[in-house]
């Protein structure tokens, strides 16, 4: 039960993009289409899981005072390795994800989870946490990309259903902020509902 | 007291040093392992692009590097000969006026300088906007097909040219025209040098 909670924590309750408001930069920049969102989300998930695992493994070796530079070195190394490996051995994937991979280093979700979770918990729990947080991030980016593509290009997952352009502002930066705001607002409705229900139960 | 302080300082430095050394060694190793495959895919990409921009071509390729009239770096012109006769050329060109840094492009010309096909090699234009310069994402590059730059002005319509710009991505469209024009001028120059 406890393990399950660690895993599902990132989906809704502590969704990194929509509740913790971390990783805002990629969430705004690459969500011009649903597929881009999915790609960035999955690449981040991969790095999150691996860096969480390694940092958790080294948590007793790294002194507290230098933990931030140590975490950053580990994360940056990991991202570079992933970047090189994908370019070398899976060129097809590099074609579609190429520009997103170096961006993962500056994604503060990775450092955030290293600091808040992996440096204090066991390897297995940290992997679960990385996986859950990554998938929650992926879900948020996919939803945002889906709506921006739908409104901005008149397309669903790359298949256009209207002629010509959509409401262009949604593909541009201001549209990113609009969709981000509405998605966060929508997200805020969910937990409120739940807490009201529990209140009702209590009063009854 | 001071001894303890020194020790922790040494301990901090050593642990950070160890992490950095391990990181550097791992990176160096991975770089060496992936160097050849990465170069291979890059070369394959260029060969593939030459094939794409010179449709129906079978014969020999002779590549030369040449400085353009206006530009910081040299261009590679891949002359294509079939049975000893000049079929055309695939020109690796670039532009520095794009929205996100330099992008590179392969442009195919026939022997008279008519554009056959274009193919984006590397670019980092905004996904969903500027990346429409790539055939995969929109029909924008198709308007260059079978056009002769001698009569077809390689400028967007708002600059009094003949090219329909991508909506909301005029900068990327301008950059694309710039790259094609550089390829065309360099092709003419190279042809003169090579065949006179």
Interface residues (C-beta under 8 A of the other chain):
Chain A: X30 X32 X33 X36 X58 X61 X62 X63 X65 X66 X69 X70 X73 X74 X76 X77 X80 X81 X84 X85 X87 X88 X89 X91 X99 X148 X149 X152 X153 X165 X168 X171 X172
Chain B: X8 X11 X12 X15 X16 X19 X20 X23 X26 X27 X30 X31 X33 X34 X35 X37 X38 X41 X124 X126 X127 X128 X129 X167 X168
